[in-house]
Amino acid sequence: MRFAETDDSGGNLIQAYGPEGIRIGGRTYRGGLIITPGRIITDWGPVDAAALNGAHLQALVDLNPELIVLGTGPTQVFGNPSLYRALMQRRIGVEWMDTGAACRTYNILMAEGRRVVAGLLPL
């Protein structure tokens, strides 16, 4: 499990991630999840990134982000452009990356005070 020194006083920061799960606030989450600075929503997403669909992305949009970070598991997988066309039309940024990179990116954006939402699939 990879560890990062974090100060979680400003919101939900990811403390560690790896095949064992994603640790936030001392608790390890083993399945897909959504994380924002103020919320953690478990049981999100499919088993693998190839099965991501519009409903999965809508759950992220419903949280009113300026930027969505998608962690697609152990490798970076780009979704079908039809999935995120509506996001671009609404001027919501979306970044697709492996889950480890998504965890690190989420922490940086959250620490900057950005309205970020991360959808993270397991490693």
Phi and psi restraints in degrees (range 20) as a CNS / XPLOR table:
assign (resid 1 and name C) (resid 2 and name N)
       (resid 2 and name CA) (resid 2 and name C) 1.0 -84.3 20.0 2
assign (resid 2 and name N) (resid 2 and name CA)
       (resid 2 and name C) (resid 3 and name N) 1.0 139.8 20.0 2
assign (resid 2 and name C) (resid 3 and name N)
       (resid 3 and name CA) (resid 3 and name C) 1.0 -116.9 20.0 2
assign (resid 3 and name N) (resid 3 and name CA)
       (resid 3 and name C) (resid 4 and name N) 1.0 149.8 20.0 2
assign (resid 3 and name C) (resid 4 and name N)
       (resid 4 and name CA) (resid 4 and name C) 1.0 -136.1 20.0 2
assign (resid 4 and name N) (resid 4 and name CA)
       (resid 4 and name C) (resid 5 and name N) 1.0 138.9 20.0 2
assign (resid 4 and name C) (resid 5 and name N)
       (resid 5 and name CA) (resid 5 and name C) 1.0 -74.6 20.0 2
assign (resid 5 and name N) (resid 5 and name CA)
       (resid 5 and name C) (resid 6 and name N) 1.0 122.9 20.0 2
assign (resid 5 and name C) (resid 6 and name N)
       (resid 6 and name CA) (resid 6 and name C) 1.0 -134.6 20.0 2
assign (resid 6 and name N) (resid 6 and name CA)
       (resid 6 and name C) (resid 7 and name N) 1.0 156.5 20.0 2
assign (resid 6 and name C) (resid 7 and name N)
       (resid 7 and name CA) (resid 7 and name C) 1.0 -118.1 20.0 2
assign (resid 7 and name N) (resid 7 and name CA)
       (resid 7 and name C) (resid 8 and name N) 1.0 103.6 20.0 2
assign (resid 7 and name C) (resid 8 and name N)
       (resid 8 and name CA) (resid 8 and name C) 1.0 -92.4 20.0 2
assign (resid 8 and name N) (resid 8 and name CA)
       (resid 8 and name C) (resid 9 and name N) 1.0 19.6 20.0 2
assign (resid 8 and name C) (resid 9 and name N)
       (resid 9 and name CA) (resid 9 and name C) 1.0 -69.4 20.0 2
assign (resid 9 and name N) (resid 9 and name CA)
       (resid 9 and name C) (resid 10 and name N) 1.0 -19.1 20.0 2
assign (resid 9 and name C) (resid 10 and name N)
       (resid 10 and name CA) (resid 10 and name C) 1.0 -96.8 20.0 2
assign (resid 10 and name N) (resid 10 and name CA)
       (resid 10 and name C) (resid 11 and name N) 1.0 1.4 20.0 2
assign (resid 10 and name C) (resid 11 and name N)
       (resid 11 and name CA) (resid 11 and name C) 1.0 149.0 20.0 2
assign (resid 11 and name N) (resid 11 and name CA)
       (resid 11 and name C) (resid 12 and name N) 1.0 -169.3 20.0 2
assign (resid 11 and name C) (resid 12 and name N)
       (resid 12 and name CA) (resid 12 and name C) 1.0 -76.4 20.0 2
assign (resid 12 and name N) (resid 12 and name CA)
       (resid 12 and name C) (resid 13 and name N) 1.0 106.0 20.0 2
assign (resid 12 and name C) (resid 13 and name N)
       (resid 13 and name CA) (resid 13 and name C) 1.0 -106.0 20.0 2
assign (resid 13 and name N) (resid 13 and name CA)
       (resid 13 and name C) (resid 14 and name N) 1.0 146.7 20.0 2
assign (resid 13 and name C) (resid 14 and name N)
       (resid 14 and name CA) (resid 14 and name C) 1.0 -82.7 20.0 2
assign (resid 14 and name N) (resid 14 and name CA)
       (resid 14 and name C) (resid 15 and name N) 1.0 122.3 20.0 2
assign (resid 14 and name C) (resid 15 and name N)
       (resid 15 and name CA) (resid 15 and name C) 1.0 -88.6 20.0 2
assign (resid 15 and name N) (resid 15 and name CA)
       (resid 15 and name C) (resid 16 and name N) 1.0 -31.9 20.0 2
assign (resid 15 and name C) (resid 16 and name N)
       (resid 16 and name CA) (resid 16 and name C) 1.0 -162.0 20.0 2
assign (resid 16 and name N) (resid 16 and name CA)
       (resid 16 and name C) (resid 17 and name N) 1.0 157.6 20.0 2
assign (resid 16 and name C) (resid 17 and name N)
       (resid 17 and name CA) (resid 17 and name C) 1.0 -152.1 20.0 2
assign (resid 17 and name N) (resid 17 and name CA)
       (resid 17 and name C) (resid 18 and name N) 1.0 152.5 20.0 2
assign (resid 17 and name C) (resid 18 and name N)
       (resid 18 and name CA) (resid 18 and name C) 1.0 172.0 20.0 2
assign (resid 18 and name N) (resid 18 and name CA)
       (resid 18 and name C) (resid 19 and name N) 1.0 -172.2 20.0 2
assign (resid 18 and name C) (resid 19 and name N)
       (resid 19 and name CA) (resid 19 and name C) 1.0 -59.6 20.0 2
assign (resid 19 and name N) (resid 19 and name CA)
       (resid 19 and name C) (resid 20 and name N) 1.0 -22.1 20.0 2
assign (resid 19 and name C) (resid 20 and name N)
       (resid 20 and name CA) (resid 20 and name C) 1.0 -77.5 20.0 2
assign (resid 20 and name N) (resid 20 and name CA)
       (resid 20 and name C) (resid 21 and name N) 1.0 -16.3 20.0 2
assign (resid 20 and name C) (resid 21 and name N)
       (resid 21 and name CA) (resid 21 and name C) 1.0 135.4 20.0 2
assign (resid 21 and name N) (resid 21 and name CA)
       (resid 21 and name C) (resid 22 and name N) 1.0 -170.1 20.0 2
assign (resid 21 and name C) (resid 22 and name N)
       (resid 22 and name CA) (resid 22 and name C) 1.0 -117.5 20.0 2
assign (resid 22 and name N) (resid 22 and name CA)
       (resid 22 and name C) (resid 23 and name N) 1.0 124.9 20.0 2
assign (resid 22 and name C) (resid 23 and name N)
       (resid 23 and name CA) (resid 23 and name C) 1.0 -101.8 20.0 2
assign (resid 23 and name N) (resid 23 and name CA)
       (resid 23 and name C) (resid 24 and name N) 1.0 126.2 20.0 2
assign (resid 23 and name C) (resid 24 and name N)
       (resid 24 and name CA) (resid 24 and name C) 1.0 -133.8 20.0 2
assign (resid 24 and name N) (resid 24 and name CA)
       (resid 24 and name C) (resid 25 and name N) 1.0 126.3 20.0 2
assign (resid 24 and name C) (resid 25 and name N)
       (resid 25 and name CA) (resid 25 and name C) 1.0 57.8 20.0 2
assign (resid 25 and name N) (resid 25 and name CA)
       (resid 25 and name C) (resid 26 and name N) 1.0 33.0 20.0 2
assign (resid 25 and name C) (resid 26 and name N)
       (resid 26 and name CA) (resid 26 and name C) 1.0 83.1 20.0 2
assign (resid 26 and name N) (resid 26 and name CA)
       (resid 26 and name C) (resid 27 and name N) 1.0 -4.2 20.0 2
assign (resid 26 and name C) (resid 27 and name N)
       (resid 27 and name CA) (resid 27 and name C) 1.0 -108.8 20.0 2
assign (resid 27 and name N) (resid 27 and name CA)
       (resid 27 and name C) (resid 28 and name N) 1.0 137.1 20.0 2
assign (resid 27 and name C) (resid 28 and name N)
       (resid 28 and name CA) (resid 28 and name C) 1.0 -99.9 20.0 2
assign (resid 28 and name N) (resid 28 and name CA)
       (resid 28 and name C) (resid 29 and name N) 1.0 127.9 20.0 2
assign (resid 28 and name C) (resid 29 and name N)
       (resid 29 and name CA) (resid 29 and name C) 1.0 -106.3 20.0 2
assign (resid 29 and name N) (resid 29 and name CA)
       (resid 29 and name C) (resid 30 and name N) 1.0 128.0 20.0 2
assign (resid 29 and name C) (resid 30 and name N)
       (resid 30 and name CA) (resid 30 and name C) 1.0 -101.6 20.0 2
assign (resid 30 and name N) (resid 30 and name CA)
       (resid 30 and name C) (resid 31 and name N) 1.0 -15.8 20.0 2
assign (resid 30 and name C) (resid 31 and name N)
       (resid 31 and name CA) (resid 31 and name C) 1.0 -107.2 20.0 2
assign (resid 31 and name N) (resid 31 and name CA)
       (resid 31 and name C) (resid 32 and name N) 1.0 -177.1 20.0 2
assign (resid 31 and name C) (resid 32 and name N)
       (resid 32 and name CA) (resid 32 and name C) 1.0 -63.6 20.0 2
assign (resid 32 and name N) (resid 32 and name CA)
       (resid 32 and name C) (resid 33 and name N) 1.0 146.3 20.0 2
assign (resid 32 and name C) (resid 33 and name N)
       (resid 33 and name CA) (resid 33 and name C) 1.0 -152.7 20.0 2
assign (resid 33 and name N) (resid 33 and name CA)
       (resid 33 and name C) (resid 34 and name N) 1.0 162.9 20.0 2
assign (resid 33 and name C) (resid 34 and name N)
       (resid 34 and name CA) (resid 34 and name C) 1.0 -111.8 20.0 2
assign (resid 34 and name N) (resid 34 and name CA)
       (resid 34 and name C) (resid 35 and name N) 1.0 135.9 20.0 2
assign (resid 34 and name C) (resid 35 and name N)
       (resid 35 and name CA) (resid 35 and name C) 1.0 -131.4 20.0 2
assign (resid 35 and name N) (resid 35 and name CA)
       (resid 35 and name C) (resid 36 and name N) 1.0 136.2 20.0 2
assign (resid 35 and name C) (resid 36 and name N)
       (resid 36 and name CA) (resid 36 and name C) 1.0 -127.9 20.0 2
assign (resid 36 and name N) (resid 36 and name CA)
       (resid 36 and name C) (resid 37 and name N) 1.0 171.7 20.0 2
assign (resid 36 and name C) (resid 37 and name N)
       (resid 37 and name CA) (resid 37 and name C) 1.0 -57.4 20.0 2
assign (resid 37 and name N) (resid 37 and name CA)
       (resid 37 and name C) (resid 38 and name N) 1.0 -26.9 20.0 2
assign (resid 37 and name C) (resid 38 and name N)
       (resid 38 and name CA) (resid 38 and name C) 1.0 -114.4 20.0 2
assign (resid 38 and name N) (resid 38 and name CA)
       (resid 38 and name C) (resid 39 and name N) 1.0 -5.3 20.0 2
assign (resid 38 and name C) (resid 39 and name N)
       (resid 39 and name CA) (resid 39 and name C) 1.0 -142.3 20.0 2
assign (resid 39 and name N) (resid 39 and name CA)
       (resid 39 and name C) (resid 40 and name N) 1.0 153.0 20.0 2
assign (resid 39 and name C) (resid 40 and name N)
       (resid 40 and name CA) (resid 40 and name C) 1.0 -130.6 20.0 2
assign (resid 40 and name N) (resid 40 and name CA)
       (resid 40 and name C) (resid 41 and name N) 1.0 124.1 20.0 2
assign (resid 40 and name C) (resid 41 and name N)
       (resid 41 and name CA) (resid 41 and name C) 1.0 -117.7 20.0 2
assign (resid 41 and name N) (resid 41 and name CA)
       (resid 41 and name C) (resid 42 and name N) 1.0 119.4 20.0 2
assign (resid 41 and name C) (resid 42 and name N)
       (resid 42 and name CA) (resid 42 and name C) 1.0 -92.6 20.0 2
assign (resid 42 and name N) (resid 42 and name CA)
       (resid 42 and name C) (resid 43 and name N) 1.0 174.6 20.0 2
assign (resid 42 and name C) (resid 43 and name N)
       (resid 43 and name CA) (resid 43 and name C) 1.0 58.2 20.0 2
assign (resid 43 and name N) (resid 43 and name CA)
       (resid 43 and name C) (resid 44 and name N) 1.0 43.7 20.0 2
assign (resid 43 and name C) (resid 44 and name N)
       (resid 44 and name CA) (resid 44 and name C) 1.0 -107.1 20.0 2
assign (resid 44 and name N) (resid 44 and name CA)
       (resid 44 and name C) (resid 45 and name N) 1.0 145.8 20.0 2
assign (resid 44 and name C) (resid 45 and name N)
       (resid 45 and name CA) (resid 45 and name C) 1.0 85.5 20.0 2
assign (resid 45 and name N) (resid 45 and name CA)
       (resid 45 and name C) (resid 46 and name N) 1.0 169.1 20.0 2
assign (resid 45 and name C) (resid 46 and name N)
       (resid 46 and name CA) (resid 46 and name C) 1.0 -85.2 20.0 2
assign (resid 46 and name N) (resid 46 and name CA)
       (resid 46 and name C) (resid 47 and name N) 1.0 -179.0 20.0 2
assign (resid 46 and name C) (resid 47 and name N)
       (resid 47 and name CA) (resid 47 and name C) 1.0 -69.7 20.0 2
assign (resid 47 and name N) (resid 47 and name CA)
       (resid 47 and name C) (resid 48 and name N) 1.0 -36.6 20.0 2
assign (resid 47 and name C) (resid 48 and name N)
       (resid 48 and name CA) (resid 48 and name C) 1.0 -137.7 20.0 2
assign (resid 48 and name N) (resid 48 and name CA)
       (resid 48 and name C) (resid 49 and name N) 1.0 161.9 20.0 2
assign (resid 48 and name C) (resid 49 and name N)
       (resid 49 and name CA) (resid 49 and name C) 1.0 -63.8 20.0 2
assign (resid 49 and name N) (resid 49 and name CA)
       (resid 49 and name C) (resid 50 and name N) 1.0 -28.3 20.0 2
assign (resid 49 and name C) (resid 50 and name N)
       (resid 50 and name CA) (resid 50 and name C) 1.0 -62.1 20.0 2
assign (resid 50 and name N) (resid 50 and name CA)
       (resid 50 and name C) (resid 51 and name N) 1.0 -21.8 20.0 2
assign (resid 50 and name C) (resid 51 and name N)
       (resid 51 and name CA) (resid 51 and name C) 1.0 -96.6 20.0 2
assign (resid 51 and name N) (resid 51 and name CA)
       (resid 51 and name C) (resid 52 and name N) 1.0 5.0 20.0 2
assign (resid 51 and name C) (resid 52 and name N)
       (resid 52 and name CA) (resid 52 and name C) 1.0 -60.0 20.0 2
assign (resid 52 and name N) (resid 52 and name CA)
       (resid 52 and name C) (resid 53 and name N) 1.0 136.9 20.0 2
assign (resid 52 and name C) (resid 53 and name N)
       (resid 53 and name CA) (resid 53 and name C) 1.0 -134.1 20.0 2
assign (resid 53 and name N) (resid 53 and name CA)
       (resid 53 and name C) (resid 54 and name N) 1.0 -179.4 20.0 2
assign (resid 53 and name C) (resid 54 and name N)
       (resid 54 and name CA) (resid 54 and name C) 1.0 -59.0 20.0 2
assign (resid 54 and name N) (resid 54 and name CA)
       (resid 54 and name C) (resid 55 and name N) 1.0 -36.2 20.0 2
assign (resid 54 and name C) (resid 55 and name N)
       (resid 55 and name CA) (resid 55 and name C) 1.0 -64.9 20.0 2
assign (resid 55 and name N) (resid 55 and name CA)
       (resid 55 and name C) (resid 56 and name N) 1.0 -37.0 20.0 2
assign (resid 55 and name C) (resid 56 and name N)
       (resid 56 and name CA) (resid 56 and name C) 1.0 -63.8 20.0 2
assign (resid 56 and name N) (resid 56 and name CA)
       (resid 56 and name C) (resid 57 and name N) 1.0 -43.9 20.0 2
assign (resid 56 and name C) (resid 57 and name N)
       (resid 57 and name CA) (resid 57 and name C) 1.0 -69.3 20.0 2
assign (resid 57 and name N) (resid 57 and name CA)
       (resid 57 and name C) (resid 58 and name N) 1.0 -35.3 20.0 2
assign (resid 57 and name C) (resid 58 and name N)
       (resid 58 and name CA) (resid 58 and name C) 1.0 -62.3 20.0 2
assign (resid 58 and name N) (resid 58 and name CA)
       (resid 58 and name C) (resid 59 and name N) 1.0 -35.2 20.0 2
assign (resid 58 and name C) (resid 59 and name N)
       (resid 59 and name CA) (resid 59 and name C) 1.0 -61.1 20.0 2
assign (resid 59 and name N) (resid 59 and name CA)
       (resid 59 and name C) (resid 60 and name N) 1.0 -32.0 20.0 2
assign (resid 59 and name C) (resid 60 and name N)
       (resid 60 and name CA) (resid 60 and name C) 1.0 -76.7 20.0 2
assign (resid 60 and name N) (resid 60 and name CA)
       (resid 60 and name C) (resid 61 and name N) 1.0 -43.1 20.0 2
assign (resid 60 and name C) (resid 61 and name N)
       (resid 61 and name CA) (resid 61 and name C) 1.0 -61.3 20.0 2
assign (resid 61 and name N) (resid 61 and name CA)
       (resid 61 and name C) (resid 62 and name N) 1.0 -37.2 20.0 2
assign (resid 61 and name C) (resid 62 and name N)
       (resid 62 and name CA) (resid 62 and name C) 1.0 -59.8 20.0 2
assign (resid 62 and name N) (resid 62 and name CA)
       (resid 62 and name C) (resid 63 and name N) 1.0 -16.1 20.0 2
assign (resid 62 and name C) (resid 63 and name N)
       (resid 63 and name CA) (resid 63 and name C) 1.0 -91.6 20.0 2
assign (resid 63 and name N) (resid 63 and name CA)
       (resid 63 and name C) (resid 64 and name N) 1.0 7.5 20.0 2
assign (resid 63 and name C) (resid 64 and name N)
       (resid 64 and name CA) (resid 64 and name C) 1.0 58.1 20.0 2
assign (resid 64 and name N) (resid 64 and name CA)
       (resid 64 and name C) (resid 65 and name N) 1.0 53.9 20.0 2
assign (resid 64 and name C) (resid 65 and name N)
       (resid 65 and name CA) (resid 65 and name C) 1.0 -85.7 20.0 2
assign (resid 65 and name N) (resid 65 and name CA)
       (resid 65 and name C) (resid 66 and name N) 1.0 161.4 20.0 2
assign (resid 65 and name C) (resid 66 and name N)
       (resid 66 and name CA) (resid 66 and name C) 1.0 -93.3 20.0 2
assign (resid 66 and name N) (resid 66 and name CA)
       (resid 66 and name C) (resid 67 and name N) 1.0 -21.5 20.0 2
assign (resid 66 and name C) (resid 67 and name N)
       (resid 67 and name CA) (resid 67 and name C) 1.0 -146.6 20.0 2
assign (resid 67 and name N) (resid 67 and name CA)
       (resid 67 and name C) (resid 68 and name N) 1.0 136.1 20.0 2
assign (resid 67 and name C) (resid 68 and name N)
       (resid 68 and name CA) (resid 68 and name C) 1.0 -113.0 20.0 2
assign (resid 68 and name N) (resid 68 and name CA)
       (resid 68 and name C) (resid 69 and name N) 1.0 131.6 20.0 2
assign (resid 68 and name C) (resid 69 and name N)
       (resid 69 and name CA) (resid 69 and name C) 1.0 -112.2 20.0 2
assign (resid 69 and name N) (resid 69 and name CA)
       (resid 69 and name C) (resid 70 and name N) 1.0 121.7 20.0 2
assign (resid 69 and name C) (resid 70 and name N)
       (resid 70 and name CA) (resid 70 and name C) 1.0 -108.0 20.0 2
assign (resid 70 and name N) (resid 70 and name CA)
       (resid 70 and name C) (resid 71 and name N) 1.0 119.7 20.0 2
assign (resid 70 and name C) (resid 71 and name N)
       (resid 71 and name CA) (resid 71 and name C) 1.0 -95.5 20.0 2
assign (resid 71 and name N) (resid 71 and name CA)
       (resid 71 and name C) (resid 72 and name N) 1.0 114.5 20.0 2
assign (resid 71 and name C) (resid 72 and name N)
       (resid 72 and name CA) (resid 72 and name C) 1.0 -97.4 20.0 2
assign (resid 72 and name N) (resid 72 and name CA)
       (resid 72 and name C) (resid 73 and name N) 1.0 23.0 20.0 2
assign (resid 72 and name C) (resid 73 and name N)
       (resid 73 and name CA) (resid 73 and name C) 1.0 98.3 20.0 2
assign (resid 73 and name N) (resid 73 and name CA)
       (resid 73 and name C) (resid 74 and name N) 1.0 -152.2 20.0 2
assign (resid 73 and name C) (resid 74 and name N)
       (resid 74 and name CA) (resid 74 and name C) 1.0 -70.0 20.0 2
assign (resid 74 and name N) (resid 74 and name CA)
       (resid 74 and name C) (resid 75 and name N) 1.0 -19.9 20.0 2
assign (resid 74 and name C) (resid 75 and name N)
       (resid 75 and name CA) (resid 75 and name C) 1.0 -130.7 20.0 2
assign (resid 75 and name N) (resid 75 and name CA)
       (resid 75 and name C) (resid 76 and name N) 1.0 155.3 20.0 2
assign (resid 75 and name C) (resid 76 and name N)
       (resid 76 and name CA) (resid 76 and name C) 1.0 -73.8 20.0 2
assign (resid 76 and name N) (resid 76 and name CA)
       (resid 76 and name C) (resid 77 and name N) 1.0 128.8 20.0 2
assign (resid 76 and name C) (resid 77 and name N)
       (resid 77 and name CA) (resid 77 and name C) 1.0 -129.8 20.0 2
assign (resid 77 and name N) (resid 77 and name CA)
       (resid 77 and name C) (resid 78 and name N) 1.0 128.6 20.0 2
assign (resid 77 and name C) (resid 78 and name N)
       (resid 78 and name CA) (resid 78 and name C) 1.0 -92.0 20.0 2
assign (resid 78 and name N) (resid 78 and name CA)
       (resid 78 and name C) (resid 79 and name N) 1.0 133.9 20.0 2
assign (resid 78 and name C) (resid 79 and name N)
       (resid 79 and name CA) (resid 79 and name C) 1.0 -76.5 20.0 2
assign (resid 79 and name N) (resid 79 and name CA)
       (resid 79 and name C) (resid 80 and name N) 1.0 165.1 20.0 2
assign (resid 79 and name C) (resid 80 and name N)
       (resid 80 and name CA) (resid 80 and name C) 1.0 -62.4 20.0 2
assign (resid 80 and name N) (resid 80 and name CA)
       (resid 80 and name C) (resid 81 and name N) 1.0 132.3 20.0 2
assign (resid 80 and name C) (resid 81 and name N)
       (resid 81 and name CA) (resid 81 and name C) 1.0 -54.1 20.0 2
assign (resid 81 and name N) (resid 81 and name CA)
       (resid 81 and name C) (resid 82 and name N) 1.0 -27.6 20.0 2
assign (resid 81 and name C) (resid 82 and name N)
       (resid 82 and name CA) (resid 82 and name C) 1.0 -63.8 20.0 2
assign (resid 82 and name N) (resid 82 and name CA)
       (resid 82 and name C) (resid 83 and name N) 1.0 -24.6 20.0 2
assign (resid 82 and name C) (resid 83 and name N)
       (resid 83 and name CA) (resid 83 and name C) 1.0 -69.3 20.0 2
assign (resid 83 and name N) (resid 83 and name CA)
       (resid 83 and name C) (resid 84 and name N) 1.0 -35.3 20.0 2
assign (resid 83 and name C) (resid 84 and name N)
       (resid 84 and name CA) (resid 84 and name C) 1.0 -114.1 20.0 2
assign (resid 84 and name N) (resid 84 and name CA)
       (resid 84 and name C) (resid 85 and name N) 1.0 7.7 20.0 2
assign (resid 84 and name C) (resid 85 and name N)
       (resid 85 and name CA) (resid 85 and name C) 1.0 -58.4 20.0 2
assign (resid 85 and name N) (resid 85 and name CA)
       (resid 85 and name C) (resid 86 and name N) 1.0 -44.8 20.0 2
assign (resid 85 and name C) (resid 86 and name N)
       (resid 86 and name CA) (resid 86 and name C) 1.0 -62.8 20.0 2
assign (resid 86 and name N) (resid 86 and name CA)
       (resid 86 and name C) (resid 87 and name N) 1.0 -33.5 20.0 2
assign (resid 86 and name C) (resid 87 and name N)
       (resid 87 and name CA) (resid 87 and name C) 1.0 -64.6 20.0 2
assign (resid 87 and name N) (resid 87 and name CA)
       (resid 87 and name C) (resid 88 and name N) 1.0 -44.0 20.0 2
assign (resid 87 and name C) (resid 88 and name N)
       (resid 88 and name CA) (resid 88 and name C) 1.0 -64.3 20.0 2
assign (resid 88 and name N) (resid 88 and name CA)
       (resid 88 and name C) (resid 89 and name N) 1.0 -38.1 20.0 2
assign (resid 88 and name C) (resid 89 and name N)
       (resid 89 and name CA) (resid 89 and name C) 1.0 -64.9 20.0 2
assign (resid 89 and name N) (resid 89 and name CA)
       (resid 89 and name C) (resid 90 and name N) 1.0 -30.6 20.0 2
assign (resid 89 and name C) (resid 90 and name N)
       (resid 90 and name CA) (resid 90 and name C) 1.0 -88.5 20.0 2
assign (resid 90 and name N) (resid 90 and name CA)
       (resid 90 and name C) (resid 91 and name N) 1.0 3.7 20.0 2
assign (resid 90 and name C) (resid 91 and name N)
       (resid 91 and name CA) (resid 91 and name C) 1.0 63.0 20.0 2
assign (resid 91 and name N) (resid 91 and name CA)
       (resid 91 and name C) (resid 92 and name N) 1.0 37.4 20.0 2
assign (resid 91 and name C) (resid 92 and name N)
       (resid 92 and name CA) (resid 92 and name C) 1.0 -102.9 20.0 2
assign (resid 92 and name N) (resid 92 and name CA)
       (resid 92 and name C) (resid 93 and name N) 1.0 119.2 20.0 2
assign (resid 92 and name C) (resid 93 and name N)
       (resid 93 and name CA) (resid 93 and name C) 1.0 -70.5 20.0 2
assign (resid 93 and name N) (resid 93 and name CA)
       (resid 93 and name C) (resid 94 and name N) 1.0 147.3 20.0 2
assign (resid 93 and name C) (resid 94 and name N)
       (resid 94 and name CA) (resid 94 and name C) 1.0 -139.4 20.0 2
assign (resid 94 and name N) (resid 94 and name CA)
       (resid 94 and name C) (resid 95 and name N) 1.0 132.0 20.0 2
assign (resid 94 and name C) (resid 95 and name N)
       (resid 95 and name CA) (resid 95 and name C) 1.0 -124.4 20.0 2
assign (resid 95 and name N) (resid 95 and name CA)
       (resid 95 and name C) (resid 96 and name N) 1.0 128.6 20.0 2
assign (resid 95 and name C) (resid 96 and name N)
       (resid 96 and name CA) (resid 96 and name C) 1.0 -103.9 20.0 2
assign (resid 96 and name N) (resid 96 and name CA)
       (resid 96 and name C) (resid 97 and name N) 1.0 126.6 20.0 2
assign (resid 96 and name C) (resid 97 and name N)
       (resid 97 and name CA) (resid 97 and name C) 1.0 -156.7 20.0 2
assign (resid 97 and name N) (resid 97 and name CA)
       (resid 97 and name C) (resid 98 and name N) 1.0 166.8 20.0 2
assign (resid 97 and name C) (resid 98 and name N)
       (resid 98 and name CA) (resid 98 and name C) 1.0 -63.4 20.0 2
assign (resid 98 and name N) (resid 98 and name CA)
       (resid 98 and name C) (resid 99 and name N) 1.0 158.7 20.0 2
assign (resid 98 and name C) (resid 99 and name N)
       (resid 99 and name CA) (resid 99 and name C) 1.0 -63.1 20.0 2
assign (resid 99 and name N) (resid 99 and name CA)
       (resid 99 and name C) (resid 100 and name N) 1.0 -36.1 20.0 2
assign (resid 99 and name C) (resid 100 and name N)
       (resid 100 and name CA) (resid 100 and name C) 1.0 -60.9 20.0 2
assign (resid 100 and name N) (resid 100 and name CA)
       (resid 100 and name C) (resid 101 and name N) 1.0 -47.3 20.0 2
assign (resid 100 and name C) (resid 101 and name N)
       (resid 101 and name CA) (resid 101 and name C) 1.0 -63.9 20.0 2
assign (resid 101 and name N) (resid 101 and name CA)
       (resid 101 and name C) (resid 102 and name N) 1.0 -37.7 20.0 2
assign (resid 101 and name C) (resid 102 and name N)
       (resid 102 and name CA) (resid 102 and name C) 1.0 -64.6 20.0 2
assign (resid 102 and name N) (resid 102 and name CA)
       (resid 102 and name C) (resid 103 and name N) 1.0 -39.0 20.0 2
assign (resid 102 and name C) (resid 103 and name N)
       (resid 103 and name CA) (resid 103 and name C) 1.0 -62.2 20.0 2
assign (resid 103 and name N) (resid 103 and name CA)
       (resid 103 and name C) (resid 104 and name N) 1.0 -46.2 20.0 2
assign (resid 103 and name C) (resid 104 and name N)
       (resid 104 and name CA) (resid 104 and name C) 1.0 -65.0 20.0 2
assign (resid 104 and name N) (resid 104 and name CA)
       (resid 104 and name C) (resid 105 and name N) 1.0 -43.4 20.0 2
assign (resid 104 and name C) (resid 105 and name N)
       (resid 105 and name CA) (resid 105 and name C) 1.0 -65.3 20.0 2
assign (resid 105 and name N) (resid 105 and name CA)
       (resid 105 and name C) (resid 106 and name N) 1.0 -43.9 20.0 2
assign (resid 105 and name C) (resid 106 and name N)
       (resid 106 and name CA) (resid 106 and name C) 1.0 -55.7 20.0 2
assign (resid 106 and name N) (resid 106 and name CA)
       (resid 106 and name C) (resid 107 and name N) 1.0 -48.3 20.0 2
assign (resid 106 and name C) (resid 107 and name N)
       (resid 107 and name CA) (resid 107 and name C) 1.0 -58.2 20.0 2
assign (resid 107 and name N) (resid 107 and name CA)
       (resid 107 and name C) (resid 108 and name N) 1.0 -43.4 20.0 2
assign (resid 107 and name C) (resid 108 and name N)
       (resid 108 and name CA) (resid 108 and name C) 1.0 -63.3 20.0 2
assign (resid 108 and name N) (resid 108 and name CA)
       (resid 108 and name C) (resid 109 and name N) 1.0 -48.9 20.0 2
assign (resid 108 and name C) (resid 109 and name N)
       (resid 109 and name CA) (resid 109 and name C) 1.0 -64.9 20.0 2
assign (resid 109 and name N) (resid 109 and name CA)
       (resid 109 and name C) (resid 110 and name N) 1.0 -39.1 20.0 2
assign (resid 109 and name C) (resid 110 and name N)
       (resid 110 and name CA) (resid 110 and name C) 1.0 -64.3 20.0 2
assign (resid 110 and name N) (resid 110 and name CA)
       (resid 110 and name C) (resid 111 and name N) 1.0 -42.9 20.0 2
assign (resid 110 and name C) (resid 111 and name N)
       (resid 111 and name CA) (resid 111 and name C) 1.0 -65.0 20.0 2
assign (resid 111 and name N) (resid 111 and name CA)
       (resid 111 and name C) (resid 112 and name N) 1.0 -26.4 20.0 2
assign (resid 111 and name C) (resid 112 and name N)
       (resid 112 and name CA) (resid 112 and name C) 1.0 -80.1 20.0 2
assign (resid 112 and name N) (resid 112 and name CA)
       (resid 112 and name C) (resid 113 and name N) 1.0 -5.0 20.0 2
assign (resid 112 and name C) (resid 113 and name N)
       (resid 113 and name CA) (resid 113 and name C) 1.0 82.8 20.0 2
assign (resid 113 and name N) (resid 113 and name CA)
       (resid 113 and name C) (resid 114 and name N) 1.0 18.0 20.0 2
assign (resid 113 and name C) (resid 114 and name N)
       (resid 114 and name CA) (resid 114 and name C) 1.0 -77.5 20.0 2
assign (resid 114 and name N) (resid 114 and name CA)
       (resid 114 and name C) (resid 115 and name N) 1.0 153.7 20.0 2
assign (resid 114 and name C) (resid 115 and name N)
       (resid 115 and name CA) (resid 115 and name C) 1.0 -83.8 20.0 2
assign (resid 115 and name N) (resid 115 and name CA)
       (resid 115 and name C) (resid 116 and name N) 1.0 78.0 20.0 2
assign (resid 115 and name C) (resid 116 and name N)
       (resid 116 and name CA) (resid 116 and name C) 1.0 -104.3 20.0 2
assign (resid 116 and name N) (resid 116 and name CA)
       (resid 116 and name C) (resid 117 and name N) 1.0 142.6 20.0 2
assign (resid 116 and name C) (resid 117 and name N)
       (resid 117 and name CA) (resid 117 and name C) 1.0 -127.4 20.0 2
assign (resid 117 and name N) (resid 117 and name CA)
       (resid 117 and name C) (resid 118 and name N) 1.0 132.0 20.0 2
assign (resid 117 and name C) (resid 118 and name N)
       (resid 118 and name CA) (resid 118 and name C) 1.0 -115.6 20.0 2
assign (resid 118 and name N) (resid 118 and name CA)
       (resid 118 and name C) (resid 119 and name N) 1.0 132.2 20.0 2
assign (resid 118 and name C) (resid 119 and name N)
       (resid 119 and name CA) (resid 119 and name C) 1.0 -106.3 20.0 2
assign (resid 119 and name N) (resid 119 and name CA)
       (resid 119 and name C) (resid 120 and name N) 1.0 116.3 20.0 2
assign (resid 119 and name C) (resid 120 and name N)
       (resid 120 and name CA) (resid 120 and name C) 1.0 -119.2 20.0 2
assign (resid 120 and name N) (resid 120 and name CA)
       (resid 120 and name C) (resid 121 and name N) 1.0 121.4 20.0 2
assign (resid 120 and name C) (resid 121 and name N)
       (resid 121 and name CA) (resid 121 and name C) 1.0 -91.8 20.0 2
assign (resid 121 and name N) (resid 121 and name CA)
       (resid 121 and name C) (resid 122 and name N) 1.0 151.7 20.0 2
assign (resid 121 and name C) (resid 122 and name N)
       (resid 122 and name CA) (resid 122 and name C) 1.0 -61.9 20.0 2
assign (resid 122 and name N) (resid 122 and name CA)
       (resid 122 and name C) (resid 123 and name N) 1.0 152.9 20.0 2
